[in-house]
Each structure stands twice: as structure tokens, then as C-alpha cells.
């Protein structure tokens, strides 16, 4: 993982180049974290919310999953290679409409959605304040925003499982990186595949959500699912270290301005 202070590598350009890596390795039932944990969590978290905006839809697996359970879904993504693949895979009778757009400028009407979901997306968004403001804008009062992140504390750049054989007796522990420092990094996630990530402490997200009347109702830090642990033996000793953080927020108004 390398520092990216100069922002020379554009996030969307990297995703355009490496979208196939994501599509092949994490969709259509091949990734146990999605099939065993993420998709069921999103399904339960959005139960009862009919019209949903999938922010950063990628190739559309979250959108397709929700449509298959009776939701009306619109998917947006700024990466053409992802939207093109989402359209190609859109075989449902209740076809998902997709739009090529960034989270900081959502092409939908104010207050027009019951819920929004962003799954492992905000760690790739530079304009986080504008993106959260846009989510708040398009939600009706009382609507839900389900925000899923790589855990900002325990999956911080520089974090990881340490098997220290130098000291006596040997120790195993989870190292936490520079949590309080906001940083952009470009990670080689697979040989020849580079993706840009932005780390922010949890307070950065929560304070920005609150500033835009998105009130935290609940948070979850689930253990890694069994299927993932079965495929990642190096992670076995860290099965109490969550990889995912889920924030359930409600679109509220303040008595002072009554704004929507």
C-alpha cells in the first residue's frame, strides 16, 4: 500500500481500468462476504423501504438483489465500465434503471427516495461532504441511509495481523495503523490491479452525517462470515476483528429550520 498525497492517480480512472477485477472476484455469488453477510444485511436493513437509490452500484449486484425482493431501485455509478456491465446483467423483468453519475451530484429529485444504500463506496469518494449532502437531499424525511464501510478503525491503512516470532514467547496481535490521520492510498489489491482508497476516522463520517440531518439509529460490526474465514486461513486468528461497519441513519429535520 502506498501513499497518494499528490492524487496523481484518479480514482475513477483506476476503476475504469480494473472494473473486471471487481466483477470477476466479488459478484454473482463468488464472494462469501457478499453472499453470507453483506447482501443479507442490506436486505434486512432496507426492509419496508420501497424506493431505494443504490449509490456506487458498481455492476449492480446490490440493486439486483433488492429488486428481486420487491424494491424499486435506481443505481448510479461514476465508472462507465461498471454501468455498462450492470446494464448487461440487468435480466430481471423489473429492470433496474442505471445512471452514470458521481455521488456528489446525484441526478435525482429532492426527497424522491425512501432509502439509499452505499456499500463499500465512500472509501473511494474524495468529495465526502458533498456526497453525504446529496444523499440527505434525495431522501424523504424519515428515510433511511444504510452506509457500509471497510471498518475505519480496524481496517485502517497499515493495520493487519501480526505474527511476531521475534519476541519470547511469540505473540499474535492485530496492529492498528494511523487511525486519526485522513489519508489516500493506492493499494495493489491483486498483481497488477491498483485501487485508490481514502481513510477517514469514524468521527469524520458521523459528524458529517449529523450536519446534514442524517441521524445514527444503529451500527453493526459483524464478525467475518464463515465462508470468508474458510478461504482466508491467514485471518483465522483474527475472527473477532470486524472487516465491515454498517451505519443505519434516519433522515431527520431540525426544529430550527424545518428543512428537507
PATOR-548724 format. One line per 5 residues: number of its first residue (from 0); their letters; for each residue x, y, z of N, C-alpha, C. Coordinates in pm, 1 decimal. Layout:
N
NUM> a> X/Y/Z/X/Y/Z/X/Y/Z | ...
***
This chain:
260
0> xxxxx> 85.3/-118.8/0.0/0.0/0.0/0.0/88.7/123.5/0.0 | 60.7/220.3/-82.9/147.4/335.9/-96.5/70.0/464.1/-74.5 | 140.7/569.0/-28.6/78.1/698.7/-7.8/44.9/762.5/-141.3 | -60.3/845.4/-139.8/-106.0/908.9/-264.0/-137.8/1055.2/-237.7 | -43.1/1127.8/-176.7/-68.3/1266.1/-140.3/-89.7/1356.0/-261.8
5> xxxxx> -30.4/1320.0/-374.7/-38.4/1405.8/-492.2/-166.5/1385.8/-572.1 | -241.6/1279.5/-541.6/-364.9/1247.9/-613.6/-341.7/1235.4/-764.7 | -223.9/1187.5/-802.6/-192.2/1175.9/-944.6/-277.9/1069.3/-1012.9 | -314.8/965.9/-938.4/-394.8/858.8/-996.8/-541.6/882.5/-962.6 | -621.5/910.8/-1060.9/-762.7/938.9/-1039.5/-837.4/811.3/-1004.1
10> xxxxx> -922.4/819.2/-901.4/-996.3/702.0/-855.0/-1078.6/639.4/-965.9 | -1153.6/720.5/-1038.3/-1239.7/666.4/-1143.4/-1159.5/605.5/-1257.8 | -1045.3/665.2/-1290.3/-961.5/608.3/-1395.6/-911.2/469.6/-1356.4 | -872.7/453.5/-1230.2/-828.1/322.0/-1184.0/-941.0/220.6/-1190.6 | -1061.2/262.9/-1150.6/-1175.0/171.7/-1157.1/-1211.8/138.5/-1301.4
15> xxxxx> -1199.7/234.9/-1391.9/-1225.7/205.7/-1533.0/-1129.9/97.5/-1583.6 | -1005.6/105.7/-1539.5/-904.8/10.1/-1585.1/-921.5/-127.1/-1521.9 | -972.4/-130.5/-1397.7/-970.6/-255.5/-1321.6/-1108.8/-303.0/-1278.9 | -1213.9/-254.0/-1344.8/-1350.1/-294.6/-1308.9/-1368.3/-445.8/-1319.6 | -1303.7/-508.3/-1417.5/-1320.8/-652.2/-1437.0/-1272.0/-731.1/-1316.5
20> xxxxx> -1169.3/-680.6/-1246.8/-1122.0/-746.8/-1123.7/-1236.9/-758.3/-1023.9 | -1308.2/-648.8/-1002.6/-1420.0/-649.1/-908.3/-1532.7/-739.5/-957.7 | -1566.4/-725.9/-1083.0/-1678.2/-802.1/-1138.7/-1654.3/-952.4/-1131.5 | -1530.9/-994.3/-1152.3/-1499.5/-1137.6/-1151.8/-1484.7/-1194.7/-1011.3 | -1433.0/-1114.1/-917.9/-1394.5/-1167.7/-786.9/-1496.4/-1145.2/-675.9
25> xxxxx> -1592.8/-1054.1/-696.2/-1678.9/-1016.8/-583.8/-1827.9/-1019.3/-615.5 | -1868.1/-1066.8/-733.0/-2009.2/-1059.8/-770.3/-2060.0/-1195.3/-816.8 | -2192.1/-1201.7/-837.1/-2257.8/-1321.9/-888.5/-2229.9/-1445.4/-803.0 | -2224.5/-1424.8/-669.6/-2217.7/-1537.4/-576.7/-2081.2/-1594.7/-549.8 | -1973.9/-1533.1/-601.9/-1840.9/-1592.0/-581.9/-1773.8/-1543.9/-454.0
30> xxxxx> -1823.4/-1437.7/-393.3/-1759.6/-1382.0/-274.2/-1845.9/-1407.9/-151.1 | -1797.3/-1488.5/-54.3/-1880.2/-1522.8/62.2/-1912.0/-1403.5/151.8 | -1829.6/-1301.4/151.5/-1863.2/-1184.4/233.3/-1990.6/-1117.6/181.9 | -2009.0/-1115.3/52.0/-2132.9/-1060.9/-3.6/-2249.4/-1156.9/17.1 | -2231.9/-1282.6/-20.3/-2345.1/-1375.4/-17.5/-2389.0/-1407.6/124.8
35> xxxxx> -2294.1/-1422.6/218.1/-2327.8/-1464.7/354.5/-2354.7/-1348.1/448.0 | -2303.3/-1231.1/417.5/-2312.3/-1122.1/514.4/-2368.7/-993.1/456.4 | -2307.0/-938.9/352.2/-2341.6/-805.0/306.9/-2481.3/-799.0/246.4 | -2512.2/-887.6/153.5/-2644.5/-883.2/90.5/-2756.7/-912.2/190.1 | -2744.6/-1013.5/278.2/-2850.0/-1031.1/379.2/-2864.3/-911.6/472.6
40> xxxxx> -2753.5/-847.3/507.2/-2758.7/-731.0/595.8/-2831.9/-615.8/526.6 | -2802.5/-593.0/398.9/-2871.1/-487.1/325.3/-3019.6/-519.3/310.8 | -3049.1/-642.7/281.3/-3189.2/-683.8/266.6/-3268.8/-656.6/393.7 | -3214.6/-697.3/508.0/-3286.9/-675.1/633.8/-3289.1/-527.4/671.1 | -3180.6/-457.1/643.4/-3172.1/-316.6/680.1/-3263.8/-226.5/600.7
45> xxxxx> -3303.7/-268.6/482.1/-3391.2/-186.9/398.1/-3532.0/-243.8/386.8 | -3561.9/-342.8/468.1/-3696.1/-400.0/469.0/-3799.0/-291.7/502.1 | -3900.5/-280.0/418.7/-4005.2/-181.0/440.8/-3981.7/-48.6/370.5 | -3864.8/-30.3/310.5/-3834.9/91.9/235.3/-3847.0/58.4/86.5 | -3946.8/111.3/21.9/-3981.6/65.9/-113.6/-3884.7/117.8/-220.2
50> xxxxx> -3865.3/247.1/-225.9/-3788.0/307.3/-336.2/-3646.6/336.9/-286.8 | -3547.4/272.1/-348.0/-3410.1/274.7/-296.3/-3314.3/325.2/-404.6 | -3222.8/413.6/-364.3/-3113.5/456.0/-451.0/-2987.0/382.7/-408.7 | -2925.8/311.5/-503.5/-2801.1/239.1/-478.9/-2685.9/327.3/-527.2 | -2618.6/390.4/-431.2/-2512.0/486.1/-461.0/-2381.1/409.9/-478.7
55> xxxxx> -2318.5/424.3/-595.7/-2199.3/346.4/-625.5/-2235.6/202.0/-653.0 | -2328.9/182.5/-741.1/-2388.1/50.0/-764.9/-2289.7/-49.3/-825.3 | -2178.6/-1.0/-883.7/-2086.0/-93.1/-948.2/-2154.1/-166.9/-1061.9 | -2135.6/-301.0/-1066.1/-2202.5/-378.6/-1171.6/-2342.9/-420.5/-1132.7 | -2393.9/-367.5/-1019.8/-2535.5/-377.4/-990.3/-2582.0/-491.9/-903.7
60> xxxxx> -2490.9/-564.0/-836.3/-2539.2/-681.3/-763.1/-2630.1/-645.1/-645.6 | -2603.3/-535.2/-575.4/-2691.4/-493.5/-466.2/-2827.5/-453.8/-522.8 | -2827.0/-376.2/-631.1/-2953.1/-333.8/-693.6/-3034.8/-453.9/-737.9 | -2970.7/-550.8/-802.0/-3043.4/-669.6/-848.7/-3099.5/-748.9/-731.1 | -3021.9/-759.5/-625.6/-3067.2/-833.8/-507.8/-3192.8/-768.5/-449.3
65> xxxxx> -3192.0/-635.8/-439.6/-3307.2/-566.6/-380.9/-3429.1/-573.1/-471.9 | -3408.3/-560.0/-602.1/-3520.6/-572.3/-695.8/-3583.4/-710.2/-685.6 | -3501.3/-811.9/-667.7/-3552.5/-947.9/-653.4/-3635.0/-968.2/-528.2 | -3627.9/-873.7/-435.5/-3705.9/-881.9/-312.4/-3811.5/-773.5/-305.4 | -3847.8/-718.9/-420.9/-3964.4/-632.7/-429.3/-3940.6/-484.6/-418.9
70> xxxxx> -3814.3/-442.5/-408.3/-3786.1/-299.1/-401.3/-3783.5/-238.5/-541.5 | -3811.3/-109.7/-547.0/-3791.1/-31.9/-669.0/-3656.9/39.1/-655.0 | -3561.9/10.5/-743.0/-3423.2/54.0/-723.5/-3373.1/130.8/-845.0 | -3295.8/236.6/-817.6/-3218.4/307.4/-918.6/-3071.7/296.4/-878.0 | -2985.0/264.9/-972.9/-2842.9/253.4/-944.3/-2763.4/362.3/-1014.1
75> xxxxx> -2667.5/422.3/-940.7/-2579.7/521.9/-1002.9/-2435.4/484.4/-974.7 | -2348.2/514.9/-1069.6/-2205.7/489.8/-1053.1/-2130.2/580.9/-1149.3 | -2010.5/629.9/-1109.7/-1935.4/719.9/-1197.5/-1845.0/648.6/-1297.1 | -1841.9/514.1/-1292.6/-1748.2/437.7/-1375.2/-1823.7/373.0/-1490.7 | -1790.4/412.8/-1611.2/-1863.7/364.9/-1727.7/-1854.3/212.2/-1742.3
80> xxxxx> -1736.4/155.7/-1713.8/-1719.5/10.5/-1726.5/-1810.7/-65.9/-1631.7 | -1840.6/-7.7/-1517.2/-1931.0/-71.2/-1421.6/-2076.1/-57.9/-1467.3 | -2115.8/60.4/-1508.5/-2254.1/81.6/-1550.7/-2285.7/-2.6/-1674.3 | -2190.9/-10.6/-1766.6/-2210.7/-92.0/-1886.4/-2235.4/-238.1/-1849.8 | -2158.1/-288.1/-1754.6/-2175.8/-427.0/-1711.5/-2305.9/-444.1/-1634.1
85> xxxxx> -2343.6/-344.7/-1554.9/-2470.5/-351.1/-1482.2/-2587.6/-361.4/-1578.4 | -2584.0/-282.8/-1684.3/-2690.2/-288.5/-1784.9/-2691.4/-425.3/-1852.6 | -2573.3/-478.0/-1882.9/-2565.4/-608.7/-1949.8/-2623.9/-719.3/-1862.7 | -2601.9/-711.8/-1731.6/-2650.3/-814.9/-1640.6/-2794.9/-792.5/-1596.9 | -2856.7/-688.9/-1644.3/-2989.6/-647.8/-1599.0/-3096.8/-731.6/-1668.6
90> xxxxx> -3113.6/-856.7/-1624.8/-3203.5/-950.1/-1693.3/-3340.6/-961.0/-1627.0 | -3359.2/-894.6/-1514.2/-3484.4/-904.9/-1440.9/-3598.8/-839.7/-1518.1 | -3719.2/-892.3/-1499.2/-3837.6/-828.3/-1558.1/-3855.8/-687.6/-1502.8 | -3821.2/-670.7/-1372.6/-3825.0/-537.9/-1312.6/-3687.0/-474.5/-1331.1 | -3658.4/-430.7/-1452.7/-3525.1/-382.8/-1488.4/-3484.8/-262.8/-1402.9
95> xxxxx> -3359.1/-260.8/-1362.0/-3305.8/-150.7/-1283.5/-3259.2/-39.7/-1377.3 | -3306.9/83.2/-1359.7/-3250.1/194.6/-1436.3/-3116.7/237.0/-1373.8 | -3016.7/253.6/-1458.7/-2884.3/294.6/-1412.4/-2848.3/429.8/-1473.1 | -2767.9/506.8/-1397.9/-2720.2/635.5/-1446.4/-2571.3/647.3/-1418.8 | -2500.6/710.0/-1511.0/-2358.0/736.1/-1495.4/-2343.1/870.3/-1424.1
100> xxxxx> -2308.8/865.7/-1295.8/-2301.3/988.6/-1216.5/-2224.6/961.6/-1088.7 | -2166.4/1067.9/-1033.3/-2096.5/1058.3/-906.9/-2189.4/1083.1/-789.9 | -2146.6/1037.7/-671.5/-2229.2/1052.3/-551.5/-2243.6/1197.5/-508.4 | -2153.3/1284.1/-552.7/-2159.0/1424.5/-512.4/-2249.5/1508.3/-601.8 | -2312.4/1446.0/-700.1/-2407.8/1516.5/-788.2/-2509.3/1415.4/-838.5
105> xxxxx> -2600.1/1374.1/-751.4/-2695.7/1269.1/-784.9/-2804.3/1324.7/-877.3 | -2827.9/1260.6/-990.7/-2923.0/1313.4/-1089.5/-3067.1/1272.3/-1061.2 | -3112.6/1293.3/-938.3/-3248.8/1257.0/-899.8/-3309.4/1369.7/-817.3 | -3440.8/1369.1/-807.6/-3512.5/1479.2/-744.4/-3500.6/1475.8/-592.0 | -3510.2/1592.7/-532.8/-3506.7/1606.9/-387.5/-3622.5/1531.2/-322.7
110> xxxxx> -3591.8/1455.6/-217.7/-3693.9/1384.5/-142.1/-3763.5/1273.8/-216.2 | -3701.3/1219.9/-320.8/-3771.1/1124.6/-406.9/-3746.6/977.9/-372.6 | -3665.3/949.5/-269.6/-3636.2/810.5/-233.7/-3667.3/784.3/-85.6 | -3711.4/661.4/-60.1/-3737.2/617.8/76.8/-3608.4/578.3/147.7 | -3508.6/533.8/70.9/-3384.2/486.6/130.2/-3272.0/499.9/28.7
115> xxxxx> -3149.9/503.5/81.4/-3029.7/497.5/-1.0/-2933.0/401.4/64.9 | -2856.8/331.3/-17.7/-2754.3/241.2/33.0/-2625.0/271.6/-40.8 | -2514.8/270.9/32.9/-2381.3/286.3/-25.8/-2295.2/176.5/35.0 | -2259.0/78.7/-46.1/-2188.9/-40.1/2.8/-2043.7/-38.4/-42.3 | -1953.2/-15.7/53.2/-1808.8/-14.0/27.0/-1775.0/85.2/-84.0
120> xxxxx> -1836.4/203.2/-73.8/-1824.5/305.9/-176.6/-1755.4/431.1/-124.5 | -1791.2/475.2/-4.5/-1744.4/605.1/43.6/-1594.2/608.1/69.8 | -1530.2/493.3/82.5/-1386.0/491.8/95.5/-1315.2/513.7/-38.0 | -1393.9/540.4/-143.2/-1337.4/574.9/-274.2/-1381.9/713.3/-320.6 | -1449.7/789.5/-232.9/-1506.4/918.9/-271.1/-1426.0/1031.7/-207.2
125> xxxxx> -1370.5/1119.4/-289.2/-1298.7/1235.6/-235.8/-1395.0/1338.2/-176.2 | -1501.2/1370.7/-249.5/-1594.1/1476.7/-208.1/-1697.5/1421.7/-109.5 | -1650.4/1377.4/6.8/-1738.9/1307.9/101.1/-1848.4/1399.8/154.7 | -1815.9/1526.7/180.7/-1916.2/1619.0/234.2/-2029.0/1640.9/133.5 | -1992.6/1662.9/9.1/-2093.9/1682.8/-94.9/-2176.1/1555.9/-116.9
130> xxxxx> -2109.9/1440.4/-108.9/-2181.8/1314.4/-130.0/-2284.5/1290.2/-20.9 | -2248.0/1314.1/103.3/-2343.0/1295.7/213.6/-2456.0/1398.5/204.4 | -2423.5/1521.2/166.9/-2527.6/1622.9/147.7/-2625.8/1580.4/39.3 | -2577.2/1519.8/-67.5/-2664.0/1475.0/-175.1/-2754.4/1359.6/-130.0 | -2699.6/1266.2/-53.3/-2782.9/1157.3/-0.3/-2895.0/1215.8/85.2
135> xxxxx> -2861.6/1310.6/172.6/-2964.0/1373.4/256.6/-3069.4/1443.2/171.1 | -3026.6/1506.4/64.1/-3119.5/1580.8/-21.6/-3221.9/1489.9/-87.4 | -3179.2/1374.9/-135.9/-3270.8/1291.6/-215.7/-3361.6/1203.2/-128.9 | -3333.7/1195.8/2.6/-3417.1/1114.0/90.8/-3537.7/1192.7/140.4 | -3650.9/1124.1/149.9/-3766.5/1183.6/218.4/-3737.7/1189.4/368.2
140> xxxxx> -3808.0/1277.3/437.9/-3797.2/1281.6/583.6/-3840.0/1146.1/640.1 | -3760.0/1091.0/728.5/-3785.6/957.8/783.2/-3723.4/847.0/701.7 | -3661.6/881.1/586.4/-3596.6/780.4/504.2/-3469.3/729.0/568.0 | -3419.8/618.0/518.2/-3302.0/552.2/575.5/-3182.4/562.0/481.2 | -3066.6/588.1/540.0/-2939.8/576.3/468.5/-2859.9/464.4/534.6
145> xxxxx> -2832.6/359.0/458.6/-2752.5/247.0/507.0/-2613.5/260.0/445.2 | -2516.0/291.1/528.9/-2379.3/315.6/485.4/-2290.2/202.2/535.4 | -2231.8/128.1/441.5/-2142.0/18.4/475.3/-2000.6/54.8/434.3 | -1907.9/40.9/530.3/-1768.5/79.9/510.8/-1675.3/-33.5/548.3 | -1558.1/-37.5/484.0/-1449.5/-111.3/544.0/-1423.7/-47.2/679.6
150> xxxxx> -1418.1/-125.9/785.9/-1417.2/-69.7/921.2/-1307.3/36.1/934.2 | -1342.7/163.3/962.3/-1243.4/270.2/961.0/-1132.9/256.4/1066.1 | -1159.8/188.1/1175.7/-1055.1/168.6/1276.5/-971.8/45.1/1247.6 | -1038.7/-66.5/1230.4/-966.7/-194.2/1228.9/-916.7/-233.0/1090.4 | -962.9/-164.4/985.0/-911.1/-186.6/850.0/-837.9/-62.1/798.7
155> xxxxx> -783.9/15.7/892.3/-706.2/134.2/859.5/-581.2/96.9/779.9 | -536.7/181.8/685.8/-409.2/152.5/618.8/-297.7/126.8/719.8 | -225.2/19.7/700.0/-119.8/-19.1/793.2/-164.8/-117.2/898.2 | -295.6/-144.8/905.1/-346.9/-242.4/1000.5/-328.1/-383.0/945.2 | -326.5/-480.2/1034.0/-317.3/-617.9/987.4/-272.9/-712.2/1097.4
160> xxxxx> -282.7/-839.7/1065.8/-249.3/-945.4/1159.8/-97.5/-958.9/1168.7 | -44.1/-954.0/1289.5/99.8/-964.3/1313.5/129.1/-1094.3/1387.3 | 216.1/-1173.2/1329.4/264.0/-1296.4/1392.9/409.6/-1271.8/1430.2 | 429.4/-1227.1/1553.1/561.6/-1182.7/1598.2/638.2/-1299.3/1657.5 | 732.3/-1351.4/1580.8/813.8/-1464.6/1625.8/947.0/-1419.4/1683.9
165> xxxxx> 969.9/-1287.7/1688.7/1098.2/-1237.4/1738.7/1103.0/-1238.8/1889.4 | 992.0/-1198.0/1951.4/990.4/-1191.5/2097.6/963.7/-1329.3/2156.4 | 997.4/-1346.0/2284.4/971.1/-1470.1/2356.3/881.0/-1442.5/2475.2 | 768.2/-1516.7/2488.0/719.4/-1610.6/2388.1/661.4/-1536.5/2267.4 | 650.1/-1599.5/2150.0/592.1/-1534.4/2032.4/451.0/-1483.3/2060.5
170> xxxxx> 413.8/-1374.2/1994.4/281.3/-1315.9/2012.4/213.7/-1295.3/1877.4 | 81.3/-1302.5/1880.2/-0.7/-1269.6/1765.4/-96.9/-1159.0/1806.3 | -106.9/-1056.9/1723.4/-194.8/-945.1/1757.3/-233.3/-870.0/1630.9 | -337.2/-786.1/1643.3/-385.4/-705.3/1532.5/-328.9/-564.2/1546.7 | -250.7/-525.1/1450.2/-192.2/-391.0/1451.3/-289.5/-291.7/1388.7
175> xxxxx> -306.4/-176.6/1453.2/-391.8/-69.7/1400.9/-302.0/40.7/1347.8 | -329.6/85.3/1225.1/-249.5/190.2/1162.5/-284.3/327.9/1214.3 | -247.2/431.6/1139.4/-266.3/570.9/1182.5/-412.4/609.9/1166.5 | -488.9/579.0/1268.9/-634.2/590.7/1259.5/-681.4/734.2/1243.2 | -624.2/829.0/1315.6/-676.2/965.9/1317.3/-635.4/1046.8/1195.1
180> xxxxx> -543.3/997.8/1116.3/-493.6/1071.6/1000.8/-572.9/1036.0/875.8 | -640.2/1134.4/815.7/-706.7/1109.6/688.4/-600.2/1093.5/580.5 | -614.7/989.9/499.9/-510.2/960.8/402.5/-567.4/890.0/281.3 | -508.2/917.9/165.6/-538.5/846.0/42.8/-423.7/751.9/12.3 | -456.0/629.4/-22.8/-354.6/530.8/-57.7/-397.9/458.9/-184.7
185> xxxxx> -300.3/412.0/-259.3/-326.8/326.5/-374.0/-274.2/188.4/-339.7 | -363.2/91.9/-339.7/-329.0/-44.0/-296.8/-328.6/-138.5/-416.7 | -225.8/-220.4/-422.7/-222.7/-326.5/-523.4/-301.5/-444.4/-466.7 | -429.8/-450.7/-498.8/-520.5/-548.4/-440.1/-502.7/-687.3/-500.4 | -445.5/-690.9/-616.7/-411.2/-814.4/-686.2/-296.6/-776.7/-780.6
190> xxxxx> -215.9/-871.0/-818.0/-100.0/-837.1/-900.6/-143.3/-758.3/-1025.2 | -92.7/-637.0/-1036.3/-124.3/-552.1/-1149.5/-254.1/-475.6/-1139.6 | -326.6/-490.8/-1027.7/-455.9/-423.4/-1008.7/-442.0/-321.8/-895.8 | -459.0/-195.2/-927.4/-439.9/-87.5/-830.9/-571.8/-13.2/-810.0 | -609.7/3.9/-683.5/-733.1/73.3/-646.5/-699.9/178.3/-541.1
195> xxxxx> -760.7/293.8/-553.1/-735.5/403.1/-459.4/-839.5/401.6/-347.3 | -791.1/412.9/-223.6/-876.5/415.0/-105.0/-852.6/543.8/-27.6 | -959.3/592.4/39.5/-947.7/707.6/127.6/-988.3/666.5/268.4 | -895.6/682.9/360.6/-926.5/652.5/500.1/-967.5/779.2/574.0 | -1075.8/766.2/652.8/-1120.0/872.9/741.8/-1160.3/810.6/874.0
200> xxxxx> -1135.2/877.4/987.9/-1184.0/823.5/1114.8/-1336.1/825.4/1120.0 | -1391.5/742.6/1204.0/-1536.8/729.8/1214.3/-1602.9/862.7/1248.2 | -1539.6/942.8/1333.1/-1598.1/1071.9/1370.9/-1619.3/1161.4/1249.8 | -1534.0/1150.5/1150.7/-1548.0/1231.4/1029.4/-1678.3/1198.8/958.4 | -1710.0/1071.0/950.1/-1836.4/1030.4/888.6/-1955.6/1072.5/974.2
205> xxxxx> -1951.1/1040.1/1103.7/-2067.2/1065.3/1189.4/-2097.7/1214.1/1201.6 | -1995.8/1296.5/1214.4/-2019.6/1440.0/1227.5/-2075.3/1499.4/1098.4 | -2028.5/1450.1/983.7/-2081.2/1499.2/856.7/-2224.4/1452.2/835.3 | -2252.4/1328.2/870.4/-2390.0/1279.1/862.4/-2482.6/1364.7/948.8 | -2440.5/1392.1/1072.6/-2523.4/1471.1/1164.0/-2545.1/1612.6/1110.9
210> xxxxx> -2442.4/1669.2/1049.9/-2453.3/1804.9/996.5/-2557.9/1814.4/885.7 | -2588.9/1701.8/824.4/-2688.6/1700.1/716.3/-2816.5/1626.4/758.3 | -2843.1/1624.7/888.8/-2967.4/1571.6/943.7/-2985.7/1422.5/915.6 | -2876.7/1350.4/907.7/-2880.1/1204.2/896.8/-2838.6/1149.3/1032.5 | -2938.7/1106.8/1108.9/-2920.5/1072.4/1249.7/-2890.6/922.6/1263.3
215> xxxxx> -2784.0/889.6/1333.0/-2748.4/749.1/1353.1/-2850.6/681.9/1444.0 | -2909.8/573.7/1395.1/-3004.4/495.1/1473.8/-2940.8/368.0/1529.7 | -2849.3/309.1/1452.5/-2789.8/182.0/1493.0/-2660.3/161.7/1415.1 | -2566.9/87.8/1473.1/-2447.8/48.3/1399.9/-2419.1/-98.1/1428.3 | -2358.0/-165.6/1331.2/-2322.7/-305.6/1346.0/-2177.9/-325.6/1303.9
220> xxxxx> -2109.4/-415.4/1376.8/-1972.2/-453.5/1347.3/-1965.7/-606.4/1343.4 | -2015.2/-667.5/1236.5/-2026.8/-813.3/1234.5/-1891.5/-882.6/1221.6 | -1883.0/-1000.5/1280.1/-1764.0/-1083.3/1261.9/-1753.8/-1126.2/1116.4 | -1633.8/-1149.9/1066.6/-1621.4/-1202.4/929.3/-1698.9/-1332.2/916.2 | -1769.4/-1352.5/805.2/-1851.7/-1473.2/790.9/-1767.4/-1598.1/772.0
225> xxxxx> -1828.5/-1712.3/798.3/-1757.3/-1840.6/795.2/-1696.4/-1868.2/658.6 | -1767.3/-1834.9/551.6/-1716.3/-1861.5/417.9/-1588.7/-1784.9/388.7 | -1582.2/-1659.6/435.5/-1460.4/-1581.1/417.6/-1344.9/-1641.5/496.9 | -1371.5/-1675.9/622.8/-1266.0/-1733.8/706.5/-1215.2/-1864.9/647.4 | -1305.1/-1940.5/584.7/-1264.5/-2065.6/522.9/-1171.4/-2046.0/404.6
230> xxxxx> -1183.2/-1930.1/338.7/-1098.0/-1900.7/224.2/-975.1/-1819.7/260.5 | -967.7/-1772.5/384.7/-857.0/-1685.1/426.4/-796.3/-1738.4/555.6 | -719.5/-1847.0/546.4/-663.3/-1907.2/667.6/-575.4/-1811.3/746.4 | -513.8/-1714.2/678.1/-429.6/-1618.3/748.9/-511.1/-1528.4/841.0 | -644.1/-1527.0/822.3/-732.5/-1441.6/902.4/-797.4/-1517.7/1018.1
235> xxxxx> -773.2/-1648.2/1028.7/-843.7/-1730.4/1127.0/-828.2/-1676.9/1268.9 | -707.9/-1635.3/1305.0/-684.0/-1590.0/1441.7/-741.2/-1451.5/1468.2 | -791.4/-1387.8/1364.3/-848.2/-1253.7/1379.6/-998.5/-1255.3/1356.8 | -1063.3/-1365.7/1393.4/-1206.7/-1376.2/1365.2/-1291.4/-1286.8/1455.0 | -1230.6/-1222.7/1552.8/-1303.0/-1124.4/1633.3/-1272.5/-981.3/1588.1
240> xxxxx> -1203.8/-966.9/1475.5/-1172.8/-835.2/1420.0/-1267.3/-809.4/1302.8 | -1365.3/-719.7/1317.8/-1460.6/-697.9/1207.7/-1395.3/-629.2/1089.5 | -1434.3/-670.7/971.9/-1390.5/-606.5/848.0/-1490.8/-501.3/801.7 | -1613.9/-511.8/848.9/-1724.5/-430.2/799.5/-1783.2/-346.0/912.1 | -1824.5/-224.4/877.9/-1901.1/-138.8/968.3/-2026.5/-95.1/894.2
245> xxxxx> -2142.4/-112.2/958.2/-2269.9/-72.0/898.5/-2334.6/35.8/985.1 | -2366.3/148.1/924.3/-2431.5/260.1/992.3/-2572.7/276.9/936.7 | -2671.8/273.6/1025.2/-2812.2/291.2/988.5/-2853.9/431.6/1031.0 | -2884.3/516.4/933.7/-2916.5/655.7/962.7/-3057.9/689.3/915.5 | -3122.2/781.5/987.0/-3257.3/827.9/952.0/-3249.8/973.5/907.9
250> xxxxx> -3316.4/1004.3/797.2/-3323.7/1144.0/750.9/-3418.4/1220.2/839.5 | -3365.8/1319.2/910.2/-3441.7/1394.3/1007.9/-3448.7/1540.7/963.6 | -3525.3/1619.2/1038.9/-3524.6/1763.9/1021.3/-3495.9/1825.5/1156.9 | -3451.6/1949.5/1155.7/-3426.2/2018.2/1281.4/-3537.2/2119.6/1306.7 | -3581.5/2134.6/1431.9/-3687.3/2230.1/1461.5/-3651.9/2371.6/1421.5
255> xxxxx> -3519.6/2404.1/1415.2/-3479.0/2541.5/1388.5/-3506.1/2586.3/1245.9 | -3491.3/2490.2/1149.8/-3511.8/2535.4/1011.5/-3617.1/2454.2/936.8 | -3652.2/2335.7/987.6/-3754.8/2255.9/923.4/-3721.5/2216.5/781.5 | -3592.5/2215.1/746.2/-3555.5/2193.2/607.1/-3567.8/2045.8/568.1 | -3583.7/2023.2/439.6/-3583.5/1890.3/382.7/-3455.7/1873.1/300.3
***
